[in-house]
Structure formats: structure tokens, C-alpha cells
């Protein structure tokens, strides 16, 4: 199944190297969504993709909590910062990712919990993309409120981020300010993020 | 291009839900590798895939440093814990992922740097998988030595993990102890990592 949209994203300011699959450079975090119901079996597949992401000691140190109905959606929306609420109200699903703070095998702090959550988030996003859906990750959340409102124990889990999943819509739907920024961002050049061999020694 | 191997991985103990792409559940971190040279253009594509991963404020807070030749490879190998050196010596590429500690726009700590590195690692891994290559991420590294030996400034970057990329080989090549563990691991059930709606309130 592919979700239909009346908007075609222009990726012209992204220049991947030869051989890079479009799964990577056609991933984008838009803000304009068209409220659409996502069937249960597709949601299952999206979150199941995260389950297979790698994690240190196979801990799967993530807990993903999502809106499950109309009433819940409002509770989740209220936990975002206002600037995110403006557009996220049109998403199909809102959720939060929590990182389990300690390893279950010895209760010591898990240094890799955020790293592993990032890998799981990428898998979730890509499986959503494969259905024609878009995702948007948000740092702008009411961090202190989230655990409390969703009853997620603070001593065990730290909220990492919020996120939206939905069907993309045209930029015109957004406020003027957001509409101007509604396009895929470019990137640093490869040489800035990848070095071959050790770096030159400092003088 | 697809790298050839004489070993077919058995994923029978992984049961994804319907609709999950095999890109996710056929990702695995083996230890048995067959030393093979990976052409430059393929390496470029693998690391370029990471470049397109999402990051907070589009910071791309990762620095990936990889072995670039025979002499370098030994330096990189020595920075792994001994238990990892045993098998990683047969990888094609060894590398380390570093997280930039502070945001470049205001120098405040970047809470999302590890999360963003995790997403980039996932992209890199999947692009490698698309070429028939496997990756293995390692927490077992000489953390204090890595920055020093590779001349990566400690005040700016924290090493997250080491990793290997290579062509998979048969388990028999490993020591008896490692050979026994050389199979894709299973996962928790979906209900353990994903909840719909807020959790039940504690009594």
C-alpha cells in the first residue's frame, strides 16, 4: 500500500554521490501533513521495523509510546512545544521515544541508549517512507511533563524526543513563516563528516 | 555491484510482522569476515548514505574516521579490545564514530548527538547491506586511546563506538566460542517496545 498525496517533494538541492539509494536522500522531515487514518497493520509494520534495529547487548533500550485515538491525540499534542503543535496537529500519529537508562543485565548506565534509539528511529522512519508516509522528529517537547502525563517511570526511562508520522501536504497549508522553510535541507560535504586515516597531528 | 560470499545466513529465528521490509530484519552483525578490498566508489556511497541521515538543527554531529590502508588498519585494530581484535582483523574496513559534543550555532551541549549518530550508523549499515556487505558496531574499544591515536580533539568530539565493515564468511572460521554465538539474534515482542496510548497509572 502507498499513501496518496497531491504534493511532490522537490529534492533538487540534495546531491547524493553515485550509488546512494534514494531511501536515504529522499528521507525528509516536513511539517505540512494531511490528517489521514493509518490502518493498524501498517502501524504494526512501521514499529516492527524499529524492533529489528541493532542495540548494545540486544537491549532494545527504547520504549515508543504513540497516540492511539482521538482523545489521546490531544494529550500527546499538548506535550509538544507550541511551535510544533501548530503543524503537528495534522499528523496521523504522534509519539515519544524513551531510552531505558540502565542495562537490564546489570543495572549499570547504558551509554548507548540514545545511539540505539537513533538507529531504531531511522528504521521506523524508513519503513514509514516505504508506505509513502513521512516522519518528523522533535526536540521541542515538554520534557518534564511527558513521563508524568504518559505514566512512564522517570527513574527507568528518559524521554528522547517526540515525533509525528503522516501524509505530506502542500507547504501553502502552513503559516507563512513555516511555509518558507518547507523544503528538504542540504548537507555538509562528505569530506566534513568522513575522514580516511588518522587526522593530521596538531602542531 | 554485489559482493559474493560462500555463506548464506539463516534468519529463521527472526519473525517480522507482515509488511516489514527485509532491509530491517535481514540486518545482522556477524563476526566472521573474509578479507576483501572494497572499491573506493562503494565506500563513498556507504558513507554518503550516513550524510543524509536526520540530525538536530541539521548539525550532522558525527565524524567517521576509517582505516585507509594496510598500515592504518593495524593502528585501528589496536584500538579495539582484544576480544574484538580476534575477529575484526578480517574486516575490510575498521572505523570509529565520534559525536560532536556541542552545537556549532551556540556551543551548548548537544543532547541529541548520540541519537543522531545512531541514525547515521543505521543508514551507513543499510547502504553497506545493499551491496551485500555486513557491518558490526563495537562498544568494546580503547575509548581513552582512540581520540589520542587518531588525533581527534577530545574537547570537541567524544568517541561513540568502533565498527567493522566486510564480506561475511562461514562461522567455522571463528574460535569455537565465537562460532557458537554466530547467528542472528531474536528480539523482544513488539508489545514490549511499543505502547499505544498512555501507560496505565501506577497504583
Contacts between the chains, C-beta under 8 A, distances in Angstrom:
chain1	res1	chain2	res2	distance
A	14	B	52	7.2
A	16	B	48	5.8
A	16	B	51	7.9
A	16	B	52	6.7
A	17	B	44	5.1
A	17	B	45	5.7
A	17	B	48	4.3
A	18	B	41	6.6
A	18	B	44	7.7
A	18	B	45	6.7
A	19	B	41	6.5
A	19	B	42	6.8
A	19	B	44	7.5
A	19	B	45	3.5
A	20	B	45	5.1
A	20	B	48	5.0
A	20	B	49	5.4
A	20	B	52	7.3
A	20	B	127	6.6
A	21	B	49	7.0
A	21	B	126	7.8
A	21	B	127	6.3
A	21	B	130	5.9
A	23	B	23	7.9
A	23	B	126	7.4
A	24	B	48	8.0
A	24	B	49	4.4
A	24	B	52	4.3
A	24	B	53	7.4
A	24	B	123	5.3
A	24	B	126	7.8
A	24	B	127	6.6
A	25	B	52	4.4
A	27	B	52	6.5
A	27	B	53	7.9
A	27	B	54	7.0
A	29	B	54	6.0
A	41	B	18	6.6
A	41	B	19	6.6
A	42	B	19	6.8
A	44	B	17	5.1
A	44	B	18	7.7
A	44	B	19	7.5
A	44	B	190	6.9
A	45	B	17	5.7
A	45	B	18	6.7
A	45	B	19	3.5
A	45	B	20	5.1
A	47	B	190	6.3
A	47	B	193	7.5
A	47	B	194	4.3
A	48	B	16	5.8
A	48	B	17	4.3
A	48	B	20	5.0
A	48	B	24	8.0
A	48	B	190	5.5
A	49	B	20	5.4
A	49	B	21	7.0
A	49	B	24	4.4
A	50	B	193	6.9
A	50	B	194	7.5
A	51	B	16	7.9
A	51	B	187	5.1
A	51	B	188	7.1
A	51	B	190	5.9
A	51	B	193	5.9
A	51	B	194	7.9
A	52	B	14	7.2
A	52	B	16	6.7
A	52	B	20	7.3
A	52	B	24	4.3
A	52	B	25	4.5
A	52	B	27	6.5
A	52	B	187	6.5
A	53	B	24	7.4
A	53	B	27	7.9
A	53	B	122	6.5
A	54	B	27	7.0
A	54	B	29	6.1
A	54	B	122	7.8
A	54	B	125	7.5
A	54	B	137	6.2
A	56	B	139	5.5
A	58	B	185	5.0
A	58	B	187	7.5
A	60	B	187	6.5
A	60	B	188	5.4
A	60	B	192	7.7
A	60	B	193	5.6
A	62	B	193	5.9
A	63	B	193	6.3
A	63	B	194	7.8
A	63	B	195	7.0
A	64	B	193	6.2
A	64	B	194	4.7
A	64	B	195	7.3
A	65	B	194	7.8
A	65	B	195	4.9
A	65	B	196	7.8
A	65	B	197	7.7
A	65	B	198	7.0
A	65	B	199	7.1
A	66	B	194	7.2
A	66	B	195	7.5
A	66	B	196	5.7
A	66	B	197	7.9
A	67	B	196	7.8
A	67	B	197	7.3
A	68	B	196	3.6
A	68	B	197	3.9
A	69	B	197	7.0
A	72	B	197	5.0
A	72	B	198	7.0
A	75	B	198	6.8
A	111	B	139	7.5
A	112	B	114	7.5
A	112	B	139	6.3
A	112	B	160	7.9
A	112	B	161	7.3
A	114	B	112	7.5
A	114	B	114	3.9
A	114	B	115	4.5
A	114	B	118	6.9
A	115	B	114	4.5
A	115	B	115	6.9
A	115	B	117	5.8
A	115	B	118	3.9
A	115	B	121	7.3
A	115	B	160	6.0
A	115	B	161	7.1
A	116	B	118	6.0
A	117	B	115	5.8
A	117	B	118	6.5
A	118	B	114	6.9
A	118	B	115	3.9
A	118	B	116	6.0
A	118	B	117	6.5
A	118	B	118	2.5
A	118	B	119	4.2
A	118	B	120	7.8
A	118	B	121	7.5
A	118	B	122	7.3
A	119	B	118	4.2
A	119	B	119	6.6
A	119	B	121	5.9
A	119	B	122	4.2
A	120	B	118	7.8
A	121	B	115	7.3
A	121	B	118	7.5
A	121	B	119	6.0
A	122	B	53	6.5
A	122	B	54	7.8
A	122	B	118	7.3
A	122	B	119	4.2
A	122	B	122	3.9
A	122	B	123	6.3
A	123	B	24	5.3
A	123	B	122	6.3
A	125	B	54	7.5
A	126	B	21	7.8
A	126	B	23	7.3
A	126	B	24	7.8
A	126	B	126	7.7
A	127	B	20	6.6
A	127	B	21	6.3
A	127	B	24	6.6
A	130	B	21	5.9
A	137	B	54	6.2
A	139	B	56	5.5
A	139	B	111	7.5
A	139	B	112	6.3
A	149	B	198	6.7
A	150	B	198	4.3
A	150	B	199	6.1
A	151	B	198	5.4
A	151	B	199	4.0
A	151	B	200	6.6
A	151	B	201	5.1
A	151	B	202	6.7
A	152	B	199	5.9
A	153	B	202	7.7
A	160	B	112	7.9
A	160	B	115	6.0
A	161	B	112	7.3
A	161	B	115	7.1
A	185	B	58	5.1
A	187	B	51	5.1
A	187	B	52	6.5
A	187	B	58	7.5
A	187	B	60	6.5
A	188	B	51	7.1
A	188	B	60	5.4
A	190	B	44	7.0
A	190	B	47	6.3
A	190	B	48	5.5
A	190	B	51	5.9
A	192	B	60	7.7
A	193	B	47	7.5
A	193	B	50	6.9
A	193	B	51	5.9
A	193	B	60	5.6
A	193	B	62	5.9
A	193	B	63	6.3
A	193	B	64	6.2
A	194	B	47	4.3
A	194	B	50	7.6
A	194	B	51	8.0
A	194	B	63	7.8
A	194	B	64	4.7
A	194	B	65	7.8
A	194	B	66	7.2
A	195	B	63	7.0
A	195	B	64	7.3
A	195	B	65	4.8
A	195	B	66	7.5
A	196	B	65	7.8
A	196	B	66	5.7
A	196	B	67	7.8
A	196	B	68	3.6
A	197	B	65	7.7
A	197	B	66	7.9
A	197	B	67	7.3
A	197	B	68	3.9
A	197	B	69	7.0
A	197	B	72	5.0
A	198	B	65	7.0
A	198	B	72	7.0
A	198	B	75	6.8
A	198	B	149	6.8
A	198	B	150	4.3
A	198	B	151	5.4
A	199	B	65	7.1
A	199	B	150	6.1
A	199	B	151	4.1
A	199	B	152	5.9
A	200	B	151	6.5
A	201	B	151	5.2
A	202	B	151	6.7
A	202	B	153	7.6
